[in-house]
Amino acid sequence: MFDNYTWSDKLPDKNLEVFDENLMLFFATMLERQMIWYKRFVEKKPSPWTKDDIFRDYKFTNVYRELDRSSQWQIKNIIVDNDMTLENYIWKIMVFRYFNNPETFEFAKATRGWKQGIPDLEDYDPEKFLNMLKDVRDSGDKPFTNAYYINSGAAPGKTRDYCYSHITLVHLKENIVKLIKTVKNADTPEVIIKYIKTFPSASDFIVHEFYQDFTYIPKYSKRGDFMNFDQNDFTNVGPGASLGLRLIFPSMNKKDWKEGIKILRDLAEEELFNMGDFPYLYWSKKKERYYVNFQCNITLHQIEMWLCEFQKYWKMTIGEGKQRSKFKPKR
């Protein structure tokens, strides 16, 4: 699968069952990235937070997606809100993730007065939302995230803003009740994934993002009966994660990739414990605040995410791959 790349000759021997050096590096980089977060946001130490040149100078996502800036905004502004109707609540969670850009919704909140910067479900007007997006662009900002590709194939020949305001979000609004019923009645996570993939602009990636957002609901809100599954019940294996698995389990076949993620999840606690304390931020619903606990609590989702980041790190160690964005902390 990876034989045609310029760096393919640097991959471990594909006859090996496990490449121990990369197995240890996978967990070592996971720990180092989490310690950067801990030193920066918990201990509030000045930069640099690491001696690793790659982590110091280039952007990498957090080990826990919910610690990233966009997810933190979503959690604090939407997911902890227990007062909305369930339909309005799920609507706002998903509208936010389509754009994944807090600045867009802070702008809308300031200029339109919409709570959380997102119009309520029953008040959604495609033209008004499109005008808001235009104003965001006129202000010099981009309404969509730069973190991942935004699929606008649902409206060929139209702008991305039109596609989402007039097709993607309209479809979501019209099907929100059916979506909630599907999630609540699903026997497996795959039922949920399959249904959301029928939505306009719903690629494998963004559907997986919605699933992960749904796993936050019982953790951060009082709506614990919304979905019967968590981050250990489902994860996808995207291109980045598959390369990460190839680096660690060189001879593993594609059909066994999900099992490979489970193996790494099961190894995580012991390996990270052997390397040192692993700080984890968890939420107390009773006290409505975060606490730090030195336990791993690694799920399939964190393993899949870190496999993606790990292969990017590996490429940088060999001087290959797409140039990473420079890391310039705002504080």
C-alpha positions as a printed Julia matrix, in Angstrom:
331×3 Matrix{Float64}:
   0.0    0.0    0.0
   2.84   2.39   0.75
   5.4    0.96  -1.71
   5.21   3.8   -4.24
   6.22   6.67  -1.96
   9.69   8.21  -2.0
  10.13   7.24   1.64
   8.92   3.63   1.28
  12.49   2.33   1.52
  12.64   3.75   5.05
   9.7    1.69   6.27
  10.41  -1.29   8.57
  10.82  -4.69   6.93
   7.26  -5.76   6.05
   7.99  -9.32   7.14
   8.31  -8.24  10.78
   5.35  -8.87  13.06
   6.28  -5.99  15.38
   8.89  -3.27  14.98
   9.77  -2.7   18.62
  11.57   0.6   18.08
   8.46   2.23  16.6
   6.19   0.58  19.17
   8.16   2.27  21.94
   8.36   5.53  19.97
   4.59   5.53  19.53
   4.0    5.54  23.29
   6.95   7.84  24.02
   5.62  10.51  21.64
   2.12  10.11  23.07
   3.45  10.74  26.57
   5.62  13.67  25.46
   2.71  15.37  23.68
   0.47  14.95  26.72
   3.19  16.38  28.99
   3.39  19.44  26.75
  -0.3   20.03  27.4
   0.16  19.42  31.14
   3.11  21.8   31.52
   1.4   24.46  29.45
  -2.18  24.44  30.72
  -2.05  22.82  34.17
   1.33  23.85  35.53
   1.19  27.05  33.41
   4.91  27.01  32.78
   6.48  29.29  30.17
   7.52  27.82  26.83
   9.28  25.77  25.66
   7.4   22.84  27.16
   9.57  20.18  25.55
  13.14  19.51  24.47
  11.88  17.65  21.41
  12.6   19.92  18.43
   9.74  18.53  16.35
   7.09  18.99  19.03
   8.57  22.33  20.04
   8.49  23.86  16.57
   5.51  22.24  14.78
   1.8   21.76  15.39
   0.47  18.41  16.54
  -2.98  17.7   17.89
  -3.52  16.73  21.51
  -3.64  13.07  22.45
  -7.21  13.71  23.63
  -9.25  15.44  20.92
 -11.43  17.07  23.58
  -8.41  19.08  24.8
  -8.03  20.79  21.43
  -9.19  24.4   21.29
 -12.21  23.82  19.04
 -13.54  20.89  21.04
 -13.05  22.83  24.27
 -15.16  25.66  22.84
 -17.85  23.21  21.77
 -17.91  21.51  25.17
 -18.02  24.72  27.21
 -20.51  26.56  24.99
 -22.82  23.79  23.79
 -22.36  20.32  25.25
 -22.6   21.29  28.94
 -25.86  23.18  28.25
 -28.68  21.04  29.66
 -31.45  23.56  29.01
 -31.93  23.23  25.25
 -34.35  20.8   23.67
 -32.56  17.67  22.48
 -33.27  18.58  18.85
 -31.75  22.03  19.23
 -28.84  20.6   21.22
 -27.82  18.02  18.6
 -28.37  20.59  15.85
 -25.9   23.01  17.44
 -23.32  20.32  18.18
 -23.3   19.28  14.54
 -23.45  22.77  13.03
 -20.39  23.68  15.06
 -18.41  20.61  13.97
 -19.11  21.19  10.28
 -17.23  24.49  10.61
 -15.05  23.63  13.63
 -14.01  27.25  14.04
 -14.83  29.07  17.3
 -14.09  32.46  15.75
 -16.94  32.01  13.27
 -19.47  31.5   16.03
 -18.05  34.18  18.32
 -18.43  36.56  15.37
 -22.02  35.43  14.79
 -22.84  35.77  18.49
 -21.49  39.33  18.51
 -23.08  40.47  15.24
 -26.33  38.44  15.15
 -27.04  37.8   18.81
 -27.48  34.06  18.29
 -26.81  32.07  21.45
 -23.57  30.1   20.95
 -23.35  31.96  17.63
 -25.71  29.39  16.08
 -29.37  30.1   15.27
 -31.85  27.85  17.04
 -33.12  24.96  14.95
 -36.59  26.41  14.44
 -35.17  29.84  13.5
 -32.63  28.68  10.92
 -32.73  30.74   7.71
 -30.26  29.73   4.96
 -29.96  33.24   3.52
 -29.3   34.84   6.9
 -26.67  32.21   7.68
 -25.04  32.67   4.27
 -24.88  36.42   4.87
 -23.2   35.78   8.2
 -20.57  33.65   6.48
 -20.03  36.39   3.93
 -19.5   38.89   6.73
 -16.93  36.57   8.32
 -15.01  36.5    5.05
 -15.35  40.27   4.61
 -13.81  40.69   8.06
 -10.7   38.88   6.83
 -11.34  35.5    8.46
 -12.33  32.09   7.09
 -15.54  30.55   8.41
 -14.29  26.96   8.11
 -11.51  25.17   9.94
  -8.06  24.64   8.44
  -7.69  21.39  10.39
  -9.33  19.16   7.81
 -10.76  19.2    4.29
 -14.33  20.48   3.95
 -16.29  18.52   1.35
 -18.62  20.79  -0.66
 -19.44  18.28  -3.4
 -23.15  18.46  -2.58
 -23.44  21.7   -4.59
 -21.29  21.53  -7.75
 -20.64  24.96  -9.19
 -21.69  26.73  -6.01
 -19.51  28.19  -3.28
 -18.7   26.21  -0.17
 -20.65  28.73   1.91
 -23.75  28.22  -0.24
 -23.37  24.44  -0.11
 -23.4   24.38   3.68
 -25.96  27.12   4.34
 -28.5   26.01   1.71
 -28.0   22.24   1.38
 -25.98  20.65   4.18
 -27.56  22.48   7.13
 -31.03  22.45   5.58
 -30.84  18.67   5.26
 -29.63  18.39   8.85
 -32.52  20.55  10.06
 -35.1   18.52   8.15
 -33.74  15.2    9.42
 -32.75  16.0   13.0
 -35.67  14.07  14.53
 -34.91  10.98  12.42
 -31.23  11.29  13.3
 -31.96  11.34  17.03
 -34.29   8.36  16.71
 -31.64   6.46  14.72
 -28.94   7.13  17.31
 -31.14   6.17  20.26
 -32.38   2.94  18.65
 -29.12   1.81  17.03
 -27.94  -1.7   17.87
 -24.38  -0.94  16.76
 -22.3    2.2   16.14
 -22.17   1.23  12.46
 -25.92   1.87  12.16
 -25.34   5.47  13.26
 -22.35   5.92  10.97
 -24.18   4.47   7.97
 -27.16   6.79   8.45
 -25.16  10.01   8.84
 -23.11   9.13   5.75
 -26.3    9.62   3.72
 -26.21  13.35   4.57
 -24.88  15.85   2.0
 -21.16  16.63   2.5
 -20.83  13.81   5.02
 -17.46  12.18   4.36
 -16.09   9.31   6.43
 -13.98  11.78   8.38
 -16.71  14.21   9.44
 -19.13  11.39  10.26
 -16.51   9.96  12.61
 -16.14  13.44  14.13
 -19.88  13.57  14.83
 -19.72  10.17  16.48
 -16.92  11.35  18.77
 -18.91  14.48  19.68
 -21.85  12.26  20.62
 -19.58  10.34  23.02
 -18.98  13.6   24.93
 -22.7   14.01  25.7
 -22.97  11.53  28.62
 -19.58  12.64  29.91
 -20.29  16.37  30.07
 -24.07  16.69  30.22
 -27.1   15.18  31.93
 -28.32  13.59  28.69
 -26.79  10.19  29.38
 -29.43   8.25  27.48
 -28.74   9.77  24.06
 -26.35   7.1   22.73
 -25.51   3.63  24.01
 -21.93   3.56  22.7
 -18.6    5.16  23.58
 -15.1    5.66  22.18
 -14.22   2.01  22.72
 -17.13   0.75  20.65
 -16.11   2.24  17.32
 -13.26   3.94  15.53
 -12.33   4.29  11.89
  -8.91   3.56  10.39
  -8.04   6.41   8.07
  -4.97   6.71   5.8
  -2.85   8.29   8.52
  -3.67   5.63  11.1
  -3.01   2.87   8.57
   0.51   4.17   7.99
   1.01   4.4   11.74
   0.03   0.74  12.02
   2.41  -0.16   9.17
   5.26   1.43  11.12
   4.49  -0.62  14.23
   3.05  -3.87  12.83
   4.79  -4.14   9.42
   3.25  -7.47   8.36
  -0.29  -6.73   9.53
  -3.01  -7.09   6.87
  -5.66  -4.44   6.28
  -8.39  -6.72   7.62
  -6.58  -6.75  10.99
  -6.07  -2.99  11.35
  -8.92  -2.51  13.82
  -7.51  -5.37  15.86
  -4.13  -3.61  15.76
  -5.7   -0.5   17.29
  -7.21  -2.67  20.03
  -3.81  -4.23  20.74
  -2.24  -0.78  21.16
  -5.13   0.33  23.39
  -4.62  -2.7   25.61
  -0.86  -2.08  25.78
  -1.22   1.64  26.48
  -1.73   1.64  30.23
   1.23  -0.63  30.98
   3.63   1.01  28.53
   2.76   4.57  29.5
   2.91   3.68  33.2
   6.41   2.28  32.67
   7.47   5.56  31.04
   6.13   7.84  33.77
   2.98   9.56  35.03
   0.44  10.24  32.29
  -1.75  13.23  33.23
  -5.37  13.06  32.1
  -7.92  15.85  32.37
 -11.35  14.61  33.4
 -14.65  16.4   33.99
 -16.68  16.28  37.19
 -20.35  16.71  36.26
 -21.2   17.18  39.92
 -18.81  20.1   40.41
 -18.8   21.17  36.75
 -15.05  21.53  36.51
 -11.96  19.72  35.25
  -9.53  17.75  37.4
  -6.21  16.13  36.58
  -5.79  12.43  37.23
  -2.59  10.49  36.52
  -4.29   7.61  34.8
  -4.18   6.78  31.12
  -7.83   6.14  30.26
  -6.8    5.58  26.63
  -9.59   4.55  24.23
  -9.62   3.23  20.68
 -10.25   6.79  19.52
  -7.11   8.18  21.16
  -5.03   5.36  19.66
  -6.41   6.0   16.16
  -5.82   9.73  16.51
  -2.28   9.28  17.78
  -1.43   6.83  15.0
  -2.21   9.7   12.61
   0.03  12.1   14.52
   2.72   9.46  15.02
   3.18   8.85  11.29
   3.5   12.62  10.76
   6.15  12.72  13.48
   7.96   9.77  11.9
   7.98  11.46   8.5
   9.57  14.53  10.03
  12.31  12.41  11.6
  13.26  11.18   8.12
  12.82  14.58   6.42
   9.79  13.53   4.38
   6.1   14.32   4.09
   4.03  17.47   3.97
   5.55  20.46   5.72
   3.86  20.86   9.11
   2.49  24.2   10.26
   4.83  26.06  12.56
   3.75  26.09  16.19
   3.25  29.63  17.49
   1.52  29.5   20.87
  -0.91  32.32  21.61
  -0.05  32.05  25.28
